Amino acid sequence: MKKWILIVSLFVALITSILYFLIPSNKNTGCKVIVNCTESGAARKITNVKNWQLWWAGKKINDTLYTHQNFTYRIDRMLLNGIETTIFNNGDSVKGFLQIIYYGNDSTQFQWIYNNINYSANPLTRFEQYFALRKCRKNIVLLLGGMKNYFDRPENIYGLKITTEKVAETSMISVKNTFQQYPSTQEIYGMVQSVKEYIQKKGGQQAGYPMLHVEKEGQAVFEAMVALPTKSDLPAEARFELKHMHLGFILTADVKGGAYSVVKGEEELTNYFRDYKKNSPAISFQSLVTDRLTETDSTKWVTRLYYPVFQ
């Protein structure tokens, strides 16, 4: 009997020793995931705490505390390429760093690293720490999976469904004007009407929705250009100019809402243009799908945004 007790004790001691030495005294570990999103696009969402509730898979307690299942994550410090965090669970805590890493022109790697985890010299405590860390890692893996689901969709990053289309060569007549503020609906459609009258005067035919480009030139100066596509070239005269949209490619996105929504949409389309390092042969513009004079409810306005690009 004593012999068997001794054998069992030696076996337990051996296994304990092996496991003890397999678990290092300190360790850096972490998890990572690749997402279909540019590094700059991901950084805008992650390093701005106002965006966290959009992609966080758990619940928000306040601007620095978030939960995921039974773990609590505290934001300690925001950096340009990531976030320093502390993760809490049942009295245990671990310091970590969520890093945003460039992974090609259209991909980003999220890596959550745990720094300097110091294991106890006591074998039992060491085992407890080891299994607690495994639970933490599992929680992080699930959290990163939720992040991937969010960041893999460009609509979540830019708030727009952006597509790339081919464009045919188009003729148009345009006119410009300057304003001391962002032009009103009446001012814009006054310009549209003048172009319509010019096209009719020259015997031409309108071939699409009015096009609009507004650019801020100074502290309180806005230059607006309105153009109407035509079925054929018409002569330029005075302030009415003949322009062409040549064969190529163009980014498109639809926005619903008034002037604020359109300006915000243009900003996000520009972000997409810059994030994916596109080059453009021409200026961006709006296509006024909804006649804003007949539809006075701005929440129902549909504006199609265009940004010409080289493929």
C-alpha positions as CSV (number, residue, x, y, z in Angstrom):
1,M,0.0,0.0,0.0
2,K,2.8,2.4,1.0
3,K,4.5,1.5,-2.3
4,W,1.5,2.6,-4.3
5,I,1.1,5.8,-2.4
6,L,4.8,6.6,-3.0
7,I,4.4,5.9,-6.8
8,V,1.3,8.1,-7.0
9,S,3.1,10.9,-5.1
10,L,6.1,10.7,-7.3
11,F,3.9,10.7,-10.4
12,V,2.0,13.8,-9.2
13,A,5.2,15.5,-8.3
14,L,6.7,14.7,-11.7
15,I,3.6,16.0,-13.6
16,T,3.5,19.1,-11.3
17,S,7.2,19.8,-12.0
18,I,6.8,19.4,-15.8
19,L,3.8,21.7,-15.9
20,Y,5.5,24.2,-13.6
21,F,8.5,24.5,-15.8
22,L,6.4,24.6,-19.0
23,I,4.7,27.7,-17.6
24,P,7.4,30.4,-17.8
25,S,7.9,32.9,-14.9
26,N,6.8,35.7,-17.2
27,K,5.4,35.8,-20.7
28,N,4.2,38.2,-23.4
29,T,1.3,36.7,-25.3
30,G,-1.6,37.9,-27.4
31,C,-4.1,37.3,-30.2
32,K,-4.5,38.8,-33.6
33,V,-7.0,39.0,-36.5
34,I,-6.8,40.4,-40.0
35,V,-9.6,42.6,-41.2
36,N,-10.6,43.9,-44.7
37,C,-10.1,47.6,-43.8
38,T,-7.3,50.1,-44.3
39,E,-5.1,51.0,-41.4
40,S,-6.2,54.6,-41.5
41,G,-9.9,53.7,-41.7
42,A,-9.5,51.3,-38.7
43,A,-7.5,53.9,-36.7
44,R,-10.3,56.6,-37.1
45,K,-12.8,54.2,-35.6
46,I,-10.6,52.8,-32.8
47,T,-8.7,55.8,-31.6
48,N,-11.8,58.0,-31.3
49,V,-13.7,56.8,-28.2
50,K,-17.0,58.2,-29.5
51,N,-16.9,55.4,-32.1
52,W,-16.4,52.5,-29.7
53,Q,-20.1,51.8,-29.1
54,L,-20.4,51.3,-32.9
55,W,-18.0,48.3,-33.0
56,W,-17.7,47.1,-29.4
57,A,-19.3,43.7,-29.1
58,G,-20.2,44.1,-25.4
59,K,-21.7,47.0,-23.3
60,K,-20.5,50.5,-22.6
61,I,-20.3,51.6,-19.0
62,N,-18.7,55.0,-19.6
63,D,-16.1,56.5,-22.0
64,T,-13.3,54.5,-20.4
65,L,-15.0,51.2,-19.2
66,Y,-16.5,48.6,-21.4
67,T,-17.6,45.0,-20.7
68,H,-17.5,41.9,-22.9
69,Q,-19.3,38.9,-21.3
70,N,-17.9,38.8,-17.7
71,F,-14.7,40.8,-18.4
72,T,-14.3,44.5,-18.0
73,Y,-11.9,46.5,-20.2
74,R,-10.5,49.9,-19.2
75,I,-9.0,52.3,-21.6
76,D,-5.8,53.6,-20.0
77,R,-4.3,55.6,-22.8
78,M,-5.0,56.3,-26.5
79,L,-2.0,56.2,-28.9
80,L,-1.7,56.9,-32.6
81,N,-1.3,53.2,-33.4
82,G,-3.4,51.6,-30.7
83,I,-4.7,51.6,-27.1
84,E,-3.2,50.7,-23.7
85,T,-5.8,48.8,-21.7
86,T,-6.3,46.9,-18.4
87,I,-8.6,43.9,-18.4
88,F,-10.4,42.8,-15.2
89,N,-12.1,39.5,-14.3
90,N,-13.0,38.2,-10.8
91,G,-10.3,40.2,-9.0
92,D,-7.6,39.4,-11.6
93,S,-6.3,42.0,-14.0
94,V,-3.8,42.2,-16.8
95,K,-2.2,45.1,-18.8
96,G,-2.5,44.9,-22.5
97,F,-2.1,46.8,-25.7
98,L,-4.4,46.8,-28.7
99,Q,-2.2,47.6,-31.7
100,I,-3.4,48.6,-35.2
101,I,-0.9,47.3,-37.7
102,Y,-0.6,48.0,-41.5
103,Y,-1.2,44.8,-43.4
104,G,-1.3,45.9,-47.0
105,N,-3.2,48.7,-48.9
106,D,-6.6,47.2,-48.0
107,S,-6.1,45.2,-44.8
108,T,-5.2,45.8,-41.2
109,Q,-4.0,43.5,-38.4
110,F,-5.5,44.0,-34.9
111,Q,-3.1,42.5,-32.3
112,W,-3.9,42.4,-28.5
113,I,-0.7,41.8,-26.6
114,Y,-0.4,41.2,-22.8
115,N,2.8,42.6,-21.4
116,N,5.0,41.1,-18.6
117,I,2.6,38.6,-17.0
118,N,4.6,37.6,-13.9
119,Y,3.7,34.1,-12.7
120,S,3.9,33.2,-9.0
121,A,6.6,30.8,-7.8
122,N,3.8,28.9,-5.9
123,P,2.8,26.0,-8.2
124,L,-0.9,26.2,-7.3
125,T,-1.1,30.0,-7.7
126,R,0.9,29.6,-10.9
127,F,-1.7,27.2,-12.3
128,E,-4.5,29.5,-11.3
129,Q,-2.9,32.4,-13.1
130,Y,-2.3,30.2,-16.2
131,F,-6.0,29.1,-16.5
132,A,-7.2,32.7,-15.7
133,L,-5.0,33.9,-18.6
134,R,-6.5,31.2,-20.9
135,K,-10.0,32.5,-20.0
136,C,-8.9,36.1,-20.8
137,R,-7.4,35.0,-24.1
138,K,-10.6,33.2,-25.1
139,N,-12.5,36.4,-24.3
140,I,-10.2,38.5,-26.4
141,V,-10.4,36.0,-29.3
142,L,-14.2,36.4,-29.3
143,L,-14.0,40.1,-29.0
144,L,-11.6,40.3,-32.0
145,G,-14.0,38.1,-33.9
146,G,-16.8,40.6,-33.3
147,M,-14.4,43.4,-34.4
148,K,-13.7,41.6,-37.6
149,N,-17.4,41.2,-38.4
150,Y,-17.7,45.0,-38.0
151,F,-14.5,46.2,-39.8
152,D,-14.8,43.8,-42.7
153,R,-17.8,45.9,-44.0
154,P,-16.8,49.2,-45.6
155,E,-20.4,50.5,-45.0
156,N,-19.6,50.4,-41.2
157,I,-16.3,52.4,-41.7
158,Y,-17.7,55.1,-44.0
159,G,-21.4,55.0,-43.4
160,L,-21.9,54.7,-47.2
161,K,-22.3,51.8,-49.7
162,I,-19.5,52.8,-52.0
163,T,-19.2,51.2,-55.5
164,T,-16.9,51.7,-58.4
165,E,-18.6,52.1,-61.8
166,K,-17.5,52.7,-65.4
167,V,-18.6,56.0,-66.9
168,A,-19.3,56.8,-70.5
169,E,-18.2,60.0,-72.2
170,T,-20.7,62.8,-71.3
171,S,-21.1,66.3,-72.6
172,M,-22.4,69.0,-70.2
173,I,-23.0,72.7,-69.8
174,S,-21.8,74.3,-66.6
175,V,-22.0,77.6,-64.8
176,K,-20.2,78.9,-61.7
177,N,-21.2,81.4,-58.9
178,T,-19.8,82.5,-55.6
179,F,-21.7,82.9,-52.3
180,Q,-20.9,84.3,-48.8
181,Q,-22.4,81.1,-47.3
182,Y,-23.1,77.5,-48.4
183,P,-25.6,78.1,-51.2
184,S,-29.2,77.6,-50.4
185,T,-31.6,75.3,-52.3
186,Q,-33.1,78.3,-54.0
187,E,-29.7,79.6,-55.1
188,I,-28.6,76.2,-56.4
189,Y,-31.8,75.7,-58.4
190,G,-31.6,79.3,-59.7
191,M,-28.3,78.2,-61.3
192,V,-29.8,75.0,-62.5
193,Q,-32.7,76.9,-64.2
194,S,-30.3,79.3,-65.9
195,V,-28.4,76.3,-67.4
196,K,-31.7,74.7,-68.5
197,E,-32.7,77.8,-70.3
198,Y,-29.4,78.0,-72.0
199,I,-29.6,74.4,-73.2
200,Q,-33.1,75.1,-74.6
201,K,-31.9,78.3,-76.3
202,K,-29.2,76.3,-78.1
203,G,-31.6,73.6,-79.2
204,G,-30.1,70.9,-76.9
205,Q,-31.6,68.2,-74.7
206,Q,-30.9,67.6,-71.0
207,A,-29.6,64.0,-70.4
208,G,-29.5,63.5,-66.6
209,Y,-29.8,65.0,-63.2
210,P,-28.3,68.3,-62.2
211,M,-24.7,68.1,-61.0
212,L,-23.3,70.2,-58.2
213,H,-19.9,70.9,-56.8
214,V,-19.4,73.3,-53.9
215,E,-16.0,74.3,-52.6
216,K,-15.0,76.6,-49.8
217,E,-12.5,79.1,-51.2
218,G,-11.9,81.3,-48.1
219,Q,-13.1,82.1,-44.6
220,A,-16.6,82.9,-45.9
221,V,-16.6,82.3,-49.7
222,F,-18.1,79.3,-51.4
223,E,-17.8,78.6,-55.1
224,A,-20.6,76.5,-56.6
225,M,-20.6,74.9,-60.0
226,V,-23.7,73.5,-61.5
227,A,-23.8,71.4,-64.6
228,L,-26.4,69.6,-66.7
229,P,-25.5,66.6,-68.9
230,T,-26.6,67.0,-72.6
231,K,-27.2,64.5,-75.4
232,S,-24.7,66.3,-77.6
233,D,-22.0,69.1,-77.5
234,L,-23.4,72.6,-77.3
235,P,-21.3,75.8,-77.9
236,A,-19.9,77.6,-74.9
237,E,-21.0,81.2,-74.5
238,A,-20.2,83.9,-71.8
239,R,-20.4,82.2,-68.4
240,F,-21.8,78.9,-69.8
241,E,-19.0,76.4,-70.4
242,L,-18.9,73.2,-72.3
243,K,-17.3,70.3,-70.3
244,H,-16.8,66.6,-70.8
245,M,-16.7,63.6,-68.5
246,H,-14.4,61.2,-70.3
247,L,-14.4,57.4,-70.2
248,G,-13.0,56.0,-67.0
249,F,-14.1,54.9,-63.5
250,I,-15.9,56.7,-60.7
251,L,-16.7,56.0,-57.0
252,T,-20.4,56.4,-56.3
253,A,-22.5,56.4,-53.1
254,D,-26.1,57.5,-52.3
255,V,-26.9,59.8,-49.4
256,K,-30.4,60.4,-48.0
257,G,-31.0,63.7,-46.2
258,G,-30.3,67.4,-46.3
259,A,-27.2,69.5,-46.7
260,Y,-25.5,68.3,-43.5
261,S,-25.9,64.6,-44.5
262,V,-24.6,65.4,-48.0
263,V,-21.5,67.2,-46.6
264,K,-20.9,64.4,-44.2
265,G,-21.2,61.9,-47.0
266,E,-18.7,63.8,-49.1
267,E,-16.2,63.8,-46.2
268,E,-16.5,60.0,-45.9
269,L,-16.2,59.4,-49.6
270,T,-13.0,61.6,-49.5
271,N,-11.8,59.4,-46.6
272,Y,-12.4,56.3,-48.7
273,F,-10.5,58.0,-51.6
274,R,-7.5,58.8,-49.4
275,D,-7.5,55.5,-47.4
276,Y,-7.3,53.4,-50.6
277,K,-4.7,55.8,-52.1
278,K,-6.8,56.6,-55.2
279,N,-5.9,59.3,-57.7
280,S,-8.5,61.4,-59.5
281,P,-8.6,63.0,-63.0
282,A,-11.4,65.4,-62.0
283,I,-13.3,67.0,-59.2
284,S,-16.0,65.2,-57.2
285,F,-19.6,66.2,-57.5
286,Q,-23.2,65.6,-56.4
287,S,-26.0,64.4,-58.6
288,L,-29.3,65.9,-57.4
289,V,-31.6,62.9,-57.8
290,T,-34.5,64.5,-55.9
291,D,-35.9,67.8,-57.1
292,R,-35.5,69.7,-53.9
293,L,-37.9,72.5,-55.0
294,T,-40.8,70.1,-55.3
295,E,-39.9,67.9,-52.4
296,T,-39.5,70.2,-49.4
297,D,-38.9,67.5,-46.8
298,S,-35.1,67.3,-46.8
299,T,-35.1,63.9,-45.0
300,K,-36.4,62.4,-48.3
301,W,-33.8,64.0,-50.5
302,V,-31.6,61.5,-52.4
303,T,-28.2,62.7,-53.5
304,R,-25.8,60.6,-55.5
305,L,-22.1,61.3,-54.8
306,Y,-19.5,60.8,-57.5
307,Y,-15.7,60.9,-57.3
308,P,-13.8,60.2,-60.6
309,V,-10.8,57.9,-60.1
310,F,-8.1,56.1,-62.0
311,Q,-8.6,52.3,-61.7
